[in-house]
Amino acid sequence: MRVLLDENLDWRLVRYFDADFQVTTMDRQGWKGKRNGELLEEAAETFDGLVTMDKGFEYQQNISKYAIGVIIISAKSNKLQDIQPAMLEVNQVLRNVQPGQVIHVNANVS
């Protein structure tokens, strides 16, 4: 499965994905600064999943029309130490996300 990490997430998160995922960042793709609609269109051609922290993503775009699943992480901040607790669940849901589906993952631990 090919996964794109949104630019609002720390690039070092790539290390926390299961080995069988091919993960890259928007920066590595040369897509830094792309708007969400344009990003979804291009990403859907190459990637199976997009991981982001952009909570407005699903309300700004009709994700169901794109051939890519979106995982939205909720965390205290976009710092690595705040997002890392969600990565076990992110890896699990990525295995089952369907094109056009949005799944929320919460990194906040009690």
Backbone as numpy.savetxt, mean C-alpha at the origin, in Angstrom:
# Nx Ny Nz CAx CAy CAz Cx Cy Cz
3.49 -11.95 -6.07 2.65 -10.77 -6.07 3.53 -9.53 -6.07
3.19 -8.58 -6.91 3.94 -7.33 -7.00 3.21 -6.26 -6.19
3.96 -5.60 -5.31 3.39 -4.63 -4.37 4.10 -3.29 -4.51
3.31 -2.22 -4.52 3.84 -0.86 -4.57 3.63 -0.20 -3.22
4.69 0.38 -2.69 4.66 1.10 -1.42 4.51 2.59 -1.72
3.46 3.20 -1.22 3.18 4.61 -1.47 4.27 5.49 -0.88
4.42 6.69 -1.42 5.49 7.58 -0.99 5.27 8.13 0.42
4.06 7.96 0.98 3.83 8.45 2.35 4.30 7.45 3.40
4.89 6.34 2.97 5.42 5.33 3.88 6.93 5.27 3.78
7.57 4.93 4.87 9.03 4.81 4.93 9.49 3.69 4.00
10.43 3.98 3.12 10.90 2.99 2.15 11.50 1.75 2.81
11.96 1.90 4.05 12.56 0.76 4.76 11.55 -0.32 5.10
10.26 -0.02 4.97 9.23 -1.04 5.20 9.35 -2.21 4.22
10.01 -1.97 3.11 10.22 -3.04 2.12 10.79 -4.29 2.80
11.63 -4.10 3.79 12.27 -5.22 4.50 11.29 -6.06 5.31
10.11 -5.54 5.60 9.15 -6.22 6.45 8.08 -7.00 5.68
8.20 -7.01 4.36 7.27 -7.80 3.56 7.82 -9.22 3.42
6.91 -10.18 3.33 7.32 -11.57 3.13 8.16 -11.68 1.87
9.08 -12.63 1.87 10.04 -12.79 0.77 9.38 -13.09 -0.58
8.20 -13.67 -0.56 7.57 -14.01 -1.84 6.85 -12.82 -2.49
6.84 -11.66 -1.84 6.30 -10.45 -2.45 7.44 -9.68 -3.12
7.16 -9.15 -4.29 8.10 -8.27 -4.98 7.64 -6.85 -4.68
8.37 -6.15 -3.80 7.94 -4.84 -3.32 8.89 -3.76 -3.82
8.32 -2.67 -4.28 9.10 -1.52 -4.68 8.38 -0.26 -4.20
9.06 0.87 -4.34 8.50 2.15 -3.88 8.16 3.03 -5.07
7.34 4.03 -4.81 7.00 4.98 -5.88 8.25 5.70 -6.37
9.15 6.00 -5.45 10.38 6.68 -5.82 11.20 5.83 -6.81
11.34 4.54 -6.51 12.08 3.65 -7.40 11.41 3.52 -8.77
10.08 3.65 -8.81 9.34 3.59 -10.06 9.44 4.90 -10.84
9.93 5.95 -10.18 9.96 7.27 -10.81 8.60 7.93 -10.80
7.74 7.54 -9.86 6.37 8.02 -9.80 6.14 8.99 -8.64
7.18 9.46 -8.00 7.04 10.36 -6.86 6.22 11.59 -7.28
5.23 11.93 -6.45 4.42 13.11 -6.71 3.21 12.88 -7.60
3.00 11.66 -8.08 1.83 11.39 -8.92 0.55 11.51 -8.11
-0.48 12.02 -8.74 -1.79 12.13 -8.11 -2.42 10.73 -8.03
-3.33 10.55 -7.08 -3.90 9.23 -6.81 -4.55 8.57 -8.02
-5.34 9.30 -8.80 -6.00 8.71 -9.97 -4.99 8.22 -10.99
-4.03 9.04 -11.31 -2.98 8.68 -12.26 -2.15 7.52 -11.71
-1.87 7.58 -10.42 -1.10 6.52 -9.77 -1.83 5.18 -9.87
-3.11 5.16 -9.54 -3.87 3.92 -9.59 -3.91 3.34 -11.01
-4.10 4.21 -11.98 -4.15 3.75 -13.37 -2.84 3.07 -13.78
-1.74 3.72 -13.52 -0.44 3.16 -13.89 -0.07 1.96 -13.04
-0.31 2.04 -11.74 0.05 0.95 -10.85 -0.73 -0.32 -11.16
-2.00 -0.17 -11.54 -2.84 -1.33 -11.83 -2.33 -2.13 -13.02
-1.55 -1.51 -13.88 -0.99 -2.20 -15.04 0.15 -3.14 -14.65
0.81 -2.86 -13.54 2.02 -3.59 -13.15 1.91 -4.30 -11.81
1.15 -3.73 -10.88 1.13 -4.21 -9.51 -0.20 -4.86 -9.13
-0.13 -5.76 -8.15 -1.33 -6.42 -7.63 -1.86 -5.70 -6.40
-0.97 -5.03 -5.65 -1.36 -4.36 -4.42 -0.64 -3.05 -4.23
-1.32 -2.11 -3.58 -0.76 -0.82 -3.20 -0.93 -0.68 -1.70
0.15 -0.34 -1.00 0.10 -0.13 0.44 0.33 1.36 0.69
-0.59 1.97 1.44 -0.56 3.41 1.67 -1.04 3.76 3.07
-0.84 5.00 3.46 -1.43 5.53 4.70 -2.45 6.61 4.37
-2.70 6.85 3.11 -3.61 7.90 2.65 -5.05 7.50 2.94
-5.60 8.00 4.05 -6.95 7.62 4.48 -8.03 8.11 3.53
-7.76 9.17 2.80 -8.74 9.69 1.85 -8.76 8.96 0.52
-7.81 8.08 0.33 -7.64 7.38 -0.94 -8.94 6.77 -1.45
-9.61 6.00 -0.60 -10.81 5.29 -1.05 -12.00 6.22 -1.28
-11.96 7.42 -0.71 -13.06 8.35 -0.89 -12.82 9.30 -2.05
-11.57 9.44 -2.45 -11.22 10.32 -3.56 -11.25 9.58 -4.89
-11.14 8.26 -4.85 -11.06 7.46 -6.07 -12.07 6.33 -6.04
-12.53 5.92 -7.21 -13.39 4.74 -7.32 -12.46 3.54 -7.53
-11.94 3.02 -6.44 -10.93 1.97 -6.50 -11.47 0.70 -7.15
-12.77 0.47 -7.05 -13.35 -0.76 -7.60 -13.15 -0.88 -9.11
-12.87 0.21 -9.79 -12.68 0.14 -11.24 -11.23 -0.17 -11.65
-10.34 -0.29 -10.66 -8.93 -0.56 -10.95 -8.57 -2.01 -10.62
-7.68 -2.56 -11.39 -7.24 -3.95 -11.21 -6.09 -4.03 -10.21
-6.31 -3.43 -9.05 -5.29 -3.44 -7.99 -6.02 -3.38 -6.64
-5.50 -4.11 -5.66 -6.04 -4.03 -4.30 -5.27 -3.00 -3.51
-5.95 -2.35 -2.57 -5.33 -1.28 -1.79 -5.41 -1.62 -0.30
-4.26 -1.54 0.36 -4.18 -1.73 1.81 -3.90 -0.36 2.41
-4.77 0.08 3.32 -4.59 1.38 3.98 -4.22 1.13 5.43
-3.02 1.58 5.80 -2.54 1.40 7.17 -2.89 2.63 8.01
-3.47 2.38 9.18 -3.70 3.45 10.15 -2.64 3.30 11.24
-1.94 4.38 11.54 -0.91 4.37 12.57 -0.80 5.77 13.16
-0.13 5.84 14.31 0.07 7.12 15.00 0.80 8.12 14.09
1.77 7.63 13.34 2.52 8.46 12.40 3.03 7.57 11.29
3.71 8.15 10.33 4.29 7.34 9.25 5.75 6.95 9.54
6.15 7.09 10.78 7.50 6.65 11.18 7.55 5.12 11.17
8.70 4.60 10.83 8.89 3.15 10.73 8.42 2.42 11.98
8.81 2.91 13.16 8.47 2.21 14.40 6.97 2.21 14.68
6.22 3.17 14.11 4.77 3.21 14.31 4.02 2.31 13.33
4.60 2.09 12.16 3.95 1.28 11.12 4.34 -0.19 11.22
5.54 -0.46 11.64 6.07 -1.83 11.66 5.15 -2.83 12.37
4.46 -2.47 13.48 3.57 -3.44 14.13 2.44 -3.95 13.22
2.11 -3.22 12.17 1.03 -3.63 11.27 1.49 -4.59 10.18
2.79 -4.79 10.05 3.29 -5.51 8.89 2.92 -6.99 8.86
2.76 -7.64 9.98 2.32 -9.03 9.98 0.94 -9.14 9.34
0.04 -8.24 9.75 -1.31 -8.25 9.18 -1.30 -7.80 7.72
-0.47 -6.83 7.38 -0.37 -6.38 5.99 0.02 -7.56 5.10
1.01 -8.33 5.52 1.43 -9.50 4.74 0.29 -10.50 4.59
-0.49 -10.69 5.64 -1.61 -11.64 5.59 -2.70 -11.17 4.62
-3.11 -9.92 4.73 -4.21 -9.44 3.89 -3.80 -9.29 2.43
-2.53 -9.02 2.18 -2.07 -8.92 0.79 -2.28 -10.23 0.05
-2.21 -11.34 0.73 -2.40 -12.64 0.10 -3.83 -12.86 -0.39
-4.76 -12.11 0.18 -6.18 -12.31 -0.14 -6.86 -11.10 -0.78
-6.18 -9.97 -0.86 -6.82 -8.78 -1.41 -7.15 -9.02 -2.89
-8.33 -8.56 -3.26 -8.81 -8.70 -4.64 -8.68 -7.37 -5.37
-8.59 -7.41 -6.70 -8.56 -6.16 -7.46 -9.79 -5.31 -7.14
-9.57 -4.02 -6.92 -10.66 -3.11 -6.62 -11.10 -3.10 -5.17
-10.45 -3.88 -4.34 -10.81 -3.98 -2.93 -9.91 -3.10 -2.07
-10.47 -2.56 -0.98 -9.71 -1.76 -0.01 -9.79 -2.50 1.32
-8.63 -2.69 1.95 -8.57 -3.32 3.26 -7.83 -2.39 4.21
-8.40 -2.17 5.39 -7.77 -1.32 6.39 -7.04 -2.18 7.40
-5.83 -1.74 7.76 -5.01 -2.41 8.76 -4.62 -1.37 9.80
-4.80 -1.70 11.06 -4.51 -0.77 12.15 -3.19 -1.15 12.82
-2.25 -0.22 12.85 -0.94 -0.48 13.47 -0.91 -0.09 14.94
-1.93 0.56 15.40 -1.94 1.03 16.78 -2.11 -0.12 17.74
-1.13 -0.29 18.61 -1.19 -1.36 19.60 -1.50 -0.75 20.96
-2.27 -1.45 21.73 -2.68 -0.93 23.05 -1.56 -1.00 24.04
